[in-house]
Structures are given as C-alpha cells and as structure tokens.
Amino acid sequence: MSLLHGARIVAIDTETTGVETSGGHALLEVAAVTLVDGLPAEQWSSLVRPGRAIPPDATRVHGITDAMVATAPEPAVVIHELRQRCADHPLVFHNADFDLPFVLAAFRAAGEPPLLNLIIDVLGLARGLYGVGHNRLERVAERLGVKVTGAHRALDDALTTARTMAALAEIYERERGVRSLVELSAVSRDVIRATRR
C-alpha cells in the first residue's frame, strides 16, 4: 500500500435535514475518520443542532429525530472541531457533491477558513472501475470485501468510506498506475465530471 504509506487522510460523512443546502437544509451529524498508512486511526462524530425541524422523510433515512438533536452542540462548535481535524490533510467523501456543499456552507456560517484540501471521491473511483450505476457505498464496499459496520449514520459511513477508499487506492495503484494522492484525487473528480447526469 505504498500510495497511502505515510499519508494522513480524513474521511468525512454527514447526515442532513434534506438533499440540498438550498431551502435552509442543514447538517444534523458529521463524522471524521482519520486514516494513517491506509488504516483507520482516529474516529470522531457529533450531532449538530440544525436550527430547524427535521422532515419525516429525512428521519426515515438516517433515524435522527428532533429530540436527538435538541441538546446537540451549535453548528459553530462542531464545525470548529471538524476544521481542526481536517487541517490540511486530503479529504475523502463518497459522493462529495452531496456532502461538501453542506460542509462548506457550515464553514462559511461559522466563520471558519475555507477548505482548500485535496478531495478524493470514492464514488468517482468506483465509477472508474465499475461504470455508472450500482455504486452506493455499501454496494462498493461489499464488492471489495470491505467490512460495512452500518449505514446512514455519519460515523458508520465515514468508516466504510475510509476503508473503501484504501481498497480502491490499492487497485488504482496496482492496475491503473496511479502514483500519488493528487493523481488519485484527479481521477476521482474527472470521472464524476464525465459521468454527471
């Protein structure tokens, strides 16, 4: 796993009140799993007080209720902690086009410096190997023999994202000749752009 040797990478996942930041939708939960040398080394997650009611459709997806977030920290507190964990490390998402707008909006609202980190998208890497369709996180993980600890809660999905990225990085290094995280990032984002509907 020389591509990830010596690297410190942070996998991030979110749960939200809706599918877009427009319409006042916001973070409900965020998690960060730090990979060191390709292995999960640190885990952190927090619920977030969203400042609005959680729609029933959203609760059906992730199980987070208004009662669960009633005493959660304010967004600025959670985002400050997330900013410290991100530092300047490469960040990994499964479908960055979903999570990243929520994270960036929360950073702006909290007055935190913008994220200029390298972004690696597991969805793009999966599409690059398997084509478009059937690339839900759990499906990709199972295809690669990666342990899935749960689904639709931020920490479980961040752990699965981290492990899946490590497995995909190994394949891209071995079979596609990728030699750096910058190159892996570029491949993942290029595939997303080429396959965006």
C-alpha positions as CSV (number, residue, x, y, z in Angstrom):
1,M,0.0,0.0,0.0
2,S,2.8,2.4,-0.9
3,L,0.3,5.0,-2.3
4,L,-1.0,5.5,1.2
5,H,2.2,4.9,3.1
6,G,3.0,7.8,5.4
7,A,-0.3,9.6,4.4
8,R,-2.8,11.1,6.9
9,I,-6.2,11.2,5.2
10,V,-9.5,12.2,6.7
11,A,-12.8,10.5,5.6
12,I,-15.9,12.6,6.2
13,D,-19.6,11.8,6.1
14,T,-22.7,13.9,7.0
15,E,-26.3,13.4,7.8
16,T,-28.6,16.3,6.9
17,T,-32.2,17.6,7.0
18,G,-32.5,17.4,3.2
19,V,-30.7,16.7,0.0
20,E,-29.6,20.3,-0.9
21,T,-28.3,23.3,1.0
22,S,-31.0,25.4,-0.7
23,G,-34.2,25.8,1.2
24,G,-32.4,26.1,4.5
25,H,-31.4,22.4,4.8
26,A,-28.5,21.9,7.2
27,L,-26.2,19.4,8.9
28,L,-27.6,17.1,11.6
29,E,-24.5,14.9,12.1
30,V,-20.9,14.9,10.9
31,A,-18.1,12.4,11.4
32,A,-14.4,12.2,10.6
33,V,-12.3,9.1,10.4
34,T,-8.5,9.7,10.1
35,L,-6.6,7.1,8.1
36,V,-2.8,6.7,8.8
37,D,-1.0,4.5,6.4
38,G,-4.3,3.4,5.0
39,L,-5.8,2.2,8.3
40,P,-8.4,3.9,10.5
41,A,-6.6,5.5,13.4
42,E,-8.9,8.1,14.9
43,Q,-12.7,8.4,14.9
44,W,-14.9,11.4,15.8
45,S,-18.6,12.3,15.3
46,S,-21.1,14.7,16.6
47,L,-24.8,15.5,16.2
48,V,-25.5,19.1,15.3
49,R,-28.4,21.3,16.3
50,P,-29.8,22.2,12.9
51,G,-32.0,25.2,13.8
52,R,-35.0,23.8,12.0
53,A,-37.3,20.8,12.3
54,I,-36.2,17.5,10.7
55,P,-38.5,16.4,7.9
56,P,-40.0,12.9,8.4
57,D,-38.5,11.8,5.0
58,A,-35.0,12.6,6.3
59,T,-35.6,10.8,9.6
60,R,-36.7,7.7,7.7
61,V,-33.3,7.7,6.0
62,H,-30.9,8.2,9.0
63,G,-33.1,7.7,12.1
64,I,-32.2,11.1,13.6
65,T,-35.1,12.9,15.3
66,D,-35.7,16.4,16.6
67,A,-35.4,15.0,20.2
68,M,-32.0,13.6,19.5
69,V,-30.6,17.0,18.3
70,A,-32.4,19.2,20.8
71,T,-29.4,19.3,23.1
72,A,-26.7,18.8,20.4
73,P,-23.9,21.4,20.1
74,E,-24.5,24.5,18.0
75,P,-23.1,24.2,14.4
76,A,-20.1,26.6,15.0
77,V,-18.8,24.4,17.9
78,V,-19.0,21.2,15.8
79,I,-17.5,22.9,12.7
80,H,-14.6,24.3,14.6
81,E,-13.7,20.8,15.8
82,L,-14.1,19.4,12.2
83,R,-11.8,22.2,10.9
84,Q,-9.1,21.2,13.4
85,R,-9.4,17.5,12.3
86,C,-9.3,18.4,8.6
87,A,-6.3,20.6,9.0
88,D,-4.6,20.5,5.5
89,H,-5.0,16.7,5.1
90,P,-6.5,15.1,2.0
91,L,-10.3,14.6,2.5
92,V,-12.3,11.6,1.3
93,F,-16.0,11.5,0.6
94,H,-18.4,9.1,-1.0
95,N,-20.2,11.5,-3.4
96,A,-18.5,14.8,-2.4
97,D,-21.1,16.6,-4.5
98,F,-23.6,15.8,-1.7
99,D,-21.6,16.2,1.5
100,L,-19.2,19.0,0.5
101,P,-21.8,21.8,-0.1
102,F,-23.2,21.2,3.4
103,V,-19.7,21.2,5.0
104,L,-18.7,24.4,3.1
105,A,-21.9,26.2,3.9
106,A,-21.4,25.3,7.6
107,F,-17.8,26.5,7.5
108,R,-18.9,29.9,6.0
109,A,-21.6,30.3,8.6
110,A,-19.2,29.5,11.4
111,G,-16.6,32.0,10.1
112,E,-14.0,29.2,9.6
113,P,-11.3,29.5,6.9
114,P,-12.4,27.8,3.7
115,L,-11.4,24.2,2.9
116,L,-8.7,24.1,0.2
117,N,-7.9,20.5,0.9
118,L,-7.3,17.8,-1.8
119,I,-10.6,16.0,-2.3
120,I,-10.8,12.3,-3.2
121,D,-14.3,10.9,-4.2
122,V,-14.9,7.2,-3.6
123,L,-17.9,7.4,-5.9
124,G,-15.7,8.6,-8.8
125,L,-13.2,5.9,-8.1
126,A,-15.9,3.3,-8.1
127,R,-17.4,4.5,-11.3
128,G,-14.0,4.5,-12.9
129,L,-13.8,0.7,-12.2
130,Y,-17.4,-0.5,-12.4
131,G,-19.2,2.1,-14.5
132,V,-22.2,4.3,-13.7
133,G,-24.9,2.8,-11.5
134,H,-24.9,0.4,-8.5
135,N,-22.2,2.3,-6.7
136,R,-23.9,3.0,-3.4
137,L,-21.3,3.0,-0.6
138,E,-22.4,-0.3,0.9
139,R,-22.5,-2.0,-2.5
140,V,-19.0,-0.8,-3.4
141,A,-17.6,-1.9,0.0
142,E,-19.2,-5.4,-0.3
143,R,-17.8,-5.8,-3.9
144,L,-14.3,-5.1,-2.5
145,G,-14.7,-7.3,0.6
146,V,-14.7,-4.3,2.9
147,K,-16.4,-4.5,6.3
148,V,-19.6,-2.5,6.5
149,T,-20.3,-1.6,10.1
150,G,-23.7,0.1,9.5
151,A,-25.3,2.6,7.2
152,H,-26.9,6.0,7.2
153,R,-25.2,7.3,10.3
154,A,-22.2,9.6,9.8
155,L,-19.6,7.6,11.8
156,D,-20.5,4.2,10.3
157,D,-20.5,5.7,6.8
158,A,-17.2,7.6,7.3
159,L,-15.6,4.3,8.5
160,T,-16.9,2.5,5.4
161,T,-15.8,5.3,3.2
162,A,-12.3,5.3,4.7
163,R,-11.8,1.5,4.3
164,T,-13.3,1.5,0.8
165,M,-11.0,4.3,-0.3
166,A,-8.0,2.4,0.9
167,A,-9.1,-0.7,-1.0
168,L,-9.7,1.3,-4.2
169,A,-6.4,3.2,-3.9
170,E,-4.6,-0.2,-3.8
171,I,-6.4,-1.2,-7.0
172,Y,-5.7,2.1,-8.8
173,E,-2.1,1.9,-7.9
174,R,-1.7,-1.8,-8.9
175,E,-3.9,-1.8,-12.0
176,R,-4.0,1.8,-13.3
177,G,-0.5,3.0,-12.3
178,V,-1.7,5.8,-10.0
179,R,1.3,7.0,-8.0
180,S,0.1,9.9,-5.8
181,L,-2.9,11.1,-3.9
182,V,-3.0,14.1,-6.2
183,E,-3.4,11.8,-9.1
184,L,-6.0,9.7,-7.3
185,S,-8.0,12.8,-6.5
186,A,-7.8,14.0,-10.1
187,V,-9.0,10.6,-11.4
188,S,-11.9,10.5,-8.9
189,R,-13.1,14.1,-9.8
190,D,-12.6,13.6,-13.5
191,V,-14.8,10.5,-13.5
192,I,-17.5,12.4,-11.6
193,R,-17.5,15.3,-14.1
194,A,-17.6,12.9,-17.0
195,T,-20.5,10.9,-15.6
196,R,-22.5,13.7,-14.0
197,R,-26.2,13.4,-15.1
